[in-house]
Amino acid sequence: MKKKSLSVKKTTHNSFNFNKILRDKKIFESYNDFVKTFEKFNKSNKIAISVSGGPDSIALCFLVLCYKFKRNKALKPMFFLVDHGLRKNSAKEAKFVKRELKSKKINLKILKWTGKKPTSNLQKIARQNRYKILFKECKKFKIKTILTAHHKDDFFETFFSRLLRGSGTEGLSSFMDVEKKFNFKGDQISVSRPLLNIDKQSLTYISKNTFNFYIEDPSNNMEKFQRVRLRKLISNLKHQGLNFNKLRLTLRNLASTNNAINEIVKYNFSKNVIYNKKKYLIGSDFFSFPEEIVFRSLSILIKEISEKEYPPRGKKMINLINQLKNKEYFKATLGGTILEKIHNSVIVTKEKTKKS
């Protein structure tokens, strides 16, 4: 655990003097940015805050409490930290964050990711499990909104990461949304990112000048992780003129194209998909649209039937589509569904899971 301003002597163990803190121009500007974004989407007084202990999430804790004090006394934030158990000191760090937040009258609940950990694709799987754990806790407390500390610098990283993966218009434009909705066991939960207009440097400044502590993840300096290499690339590109506002404009244009594609997908569904007795019947014209339309249409259909959070991987989907187009008789399972082609029609049903 690398400590940043963690001296107990420096930490003030009481609640915040918000009016005094907001006299700091840098903090005041960040707070105003937070308020503008937060008030666009938040419609509930009951919210969850995803805390990691890093400077971004610690700053988010302050901004939420400041908003409660200044604008909405009825706001009921709950603070959760998911301990993935991937590093030797993770439990110790989680307890440290809990103790420091408690000194500011914040009750942090530590949630643990238990079970066997993967040996590959670790960060992606850890992220997915973190959301599942948070969703489960939110369902328990009937919370519909989770705030995360994704910020302006994350915006750049996500764009280049998806660009390297070969993402299309949907993948490249979807992450710019401040709010994204997920279905979890019959409940709709929103994951909201009110810090997208604030950079990491400003958030670190807030953390140092309010809580006077944060945890630095050692993996942030490990070049074996793509995100670390991307940060160095982005830093160099900024010196060459990479501009946040210009990138957002480009992504808005992509989002507009993406919305147009989605309208055609809806049309494809309405004309070529019939639902009857827990089965979907797909007509032959479903596959006559351009590749991207067919890909999205079938991805949505599979996700809908299987009730899973994510559709199957792209390569598997492309292979399946080719088989369904070219073979007269074909049967396959994918993403929790069974697809059977007979002549020109395809029947899709939910795959039965084996009871343990």
N, C-alpha and C positions, 0 to 999 in steps of 0.2 A: 504494500500500500504506500503510495507516494503521497505525502501530506503537503497541503497547500494552506498556509496560515492556520494550522490546527492547534496552536498553542492555547491551552486552557486559560492561561492568564489573559489572553486577548479576547476571549469569547465572553460576551455580555449575556448573563443568564436571566433574561427577563423578556417581556413582550416588546414589540417594536414601537418606536416613536415614528409613525409613518409620516406625519407632517414634516418632521425634521429631516428625515431621509429623502423625501421628495424635493427638498430644496437643492439637492444635488442635480444639476442640469442633465447629466448623462442618464441618471436613473429615472428622472422625470420623463425624459423623451422616450425611453424604453417602456415605461409604464403606460404612457399614452398610446404607443403602438400596440401594446398588449390589449388595452381596453377596446380600441377600434376593432381589432380582429375578434376578440372574445365576444363582444356584444353582437357580432354579425350572426353567430351560430348558436350561442348558448340560450336555451329557453327553460332551463331547469335550475333550481336552487341546489339540487343534490348532484354533486359531481365527484369523480375520482381523479386523483392526481398520481400519475406514474412517476415514481422517484427512483433514480439510480444512485444518487449521491454525488454525481458529477456536477460541474458548475452550471450546466444548462438546467437540470431539474431542480437544483437548489434555488436558482434564480426564479424558476417557475413557481416554487412554493411561496417565495416572498411576494411575487406579483399577484398571485391569487389571494393571499391574505390581505394585501394592500387594497385590492379591489373590494373585498368583503368589508373592510373598514371604511373605505371612502364612498362606496356606491351601493352596496347591497348587504346589509347586516343579516338578511335571511339566508344568505348563501351557506350551504353545508358541505364543505369540501372534506373528502376522506383521502388519506395519504397511504399509498401502498408501495412497497419495495419488493421486487421479486429477486430472491437470492438463487441464482442458477447453480451454485455449488461447483462452478467450473474452475475456480482458482482456490488455492490453499487458504487465503485470507478472506474469502468472500463473506463468511459468516461473521467474522470479527469486524469487517468493514460495515456490514449491515447493522450490527448492534451499535457501532460507533455513530452512524448516521441517525439511528433511532434516538440515541442519547442526546445528540446535539440538537435535534429537532424538538425533543421534549423540553429542552432548556428554553425554548421559545413557545412553549405551551402548544406544541403540535404533536398529536398522537399518530405515530407512524406504525403501520402494521406490516410485519415482514412475512412474505409468502415464499415458500420454498418449492423449487422444481426438484422433485424426487424421481427416482428411477434411473435406469441405465442411460448414460449420455452417449451421443453419436460420436463416431470417430472421423466422419467427414461432413462437409457442409455445415459445420458446427454453428456458425453465427446465424445463418438463416433459420435453422431448426430451433435454436435458442430463442430467437425473436418470435417465431410462431408459438412456441410453448409459453413464452411470457404473456402474449396476448390471451391465450386460452386460460391461463391462471387468473389474469386480471378480469376477463369476461365472467368467469365462474364466480369470482368474489363480488363483482358488480350485480350479477343476477341475484345473489344472496341478499344484497342490501337494496335491491330494486333501483340501482343507479343506471341511467341511460347514456351518460356521457363520461368518457375518459379523456383527460388532457395529457398530452405527451409534450416533451420538451424539444421536439425537432425544430431546428432554427434555419436561418438563411444559408449557413455554410453546408448544412445537410442537404439543402435543396440542390446545390451544385454537385455534391457527391452522388446523390441519387441519380441525377441526370446522366452523368458520365458513366456510372455503373451500369445503367440500363442501356446506354448507347453501346457499351462494350459487349453487352449480352445480345445485341441485335434486336432490341425491342421495337415494336411498331408504334403507330400513332397513339394507341391506347396506353401502352406502357410508358411512353415518354411524356405523356401529358397528364395522366391520372394523378400522379403524386403531387401536382401543384395545388390540388384542392386542400383547403384548410380543414375540411371535415369529410370523413369517409364512414359509411354505415356498414355494419356487419350484422349478420343473423347468427345468433348463438342460442341453440336449444329453444327456439320459439320466441326469443326476445331480440329486438333490434337495439344494438349498442353503437353509439357514435364514437369514433376515435378522432379527437380534434387537436389541431396543432396551432395554438394561438401565438407562437413565437416565430412564425415563418418570415416575418419582416424584420427580425432582430438578429444581429450577427453574434457569433460565439464570444468575441472579444467583449461586447457589451454585457453579455450574460455573466461572463467570468467576473467582470467589474462589479456587477450587482451582488454576486455571491460573496465576494471579498468584503464588500462594504455594508453588508447586512448581517448575514450569518457568520461571516469571517471564517468560513471553512468550505472545503469540498474535497471529494475523493477523485484522484486521477487514475483512470484505468490504465494499467501498464501496457495493455494490448494496443493502446493508441500510438505507441512508438514501435510496434513490431511490423516490419515491412513484409512479413509473410501474409498479412491481411491486405486485401485489395484496397480497402477504404483508406488505409494509411498511405499507400502509394498514390492513390488518387488525390489526397490532400496536398501532397507535394506537387503533383502535376497542376492542380488548380491554382496553387500559390504562384507558380511560374506563369500560368495563363493570365492571372490577374495583372501581373506586371506587363503583360503584352496587350492589355486592354479588355480582358473579359469583364463584361458588365452584367450585373444582376438584373437590372431593369430590361436590358435588351434580350437577355435569355428568357425572361418571363414573357415578353412580347412574342417571341418565337414560339414558346410553349402554348400561349393563348391561341395562336394561329393553328397549331397542331390540335389543340383541344376542339376548335371549331370544326376542323376536318373530321376529328374523331366523333363528334356529335352527329355529323351528317351520316357517317358510316353506321352509327347505332340506329338511326332512323330507318335505314335500309334493312338492318338486321330485324327490327321490329316488324317491318313489312313482310320479310321472309317468313317469320313466325306465323303471322296472321293468315298468310295465304297457303302455307305448305306444312303446317304442323297441326295435328288433331290430337286432343287429349281424351282418352276414353278408358275408364275402369283401371286406373293406375298405370296405363300404358300411353306412350306417345307414338303416334303414327306419323312418319315423315314421308311426304310425297317426293317424287323424283325431281320436281322443279326446285326443291330445296338446294340441290347441289349444282344448279345451273348458274348461280350467281358467282361473282368473282371470288377468288380464293380467300381473301380476308373476310368477306361476308359469311362464307360457309364456315370458316374456322371459328369465328366469334359466335355464330348461331349455334353450332354444335357444342361449343365450350359452355355456353350459358345453359343449354338444355341438359347437358350431363351434370353440371353443378346443381341445377334445380332438382333433378331427379334424385341424385345421390345425397343431397342436403349437406354437402361438404363445403368448407370455406373457400377452397381453391380448386380450379379446374385442373385436369391432367396437364403434364408438361407438353410443350409445343411440338417436339419431335414425335411423340406418341400420337398426338392429335393429327398431325399431317399424314403420318403413315395410315392411321385409321381412315381418314377421309379418302385417301387414294384407293384403299381396299374397297370402301363402300361405293366409290364411283365406278371402279373397273370390274368388279366381280358380280356375277348374277346372284350367287348364293354365298353368304358370308356370315359368320357369327363370331363375336369377340366380346371380351369383358374389358372395361376401362373405367377408372375413376369411380368404382362402385355401381356401375351400370352394366346391363347386358344389351348389346346391339345385335340385331339379327336382320339381315337383308334377304328378302325373298322377291325375286324379279325386280320391280322398280321401286318397291317400298321398303322402308326400314322401321322396325319396331324396337322401341327402347323401353326397358323396364329396369327397376331397381334391383341390384344384385343382393341376394339374401346372404346375410352374414352368419357364419357358424357360431352357435352358442357355445360358450366355454363351460 
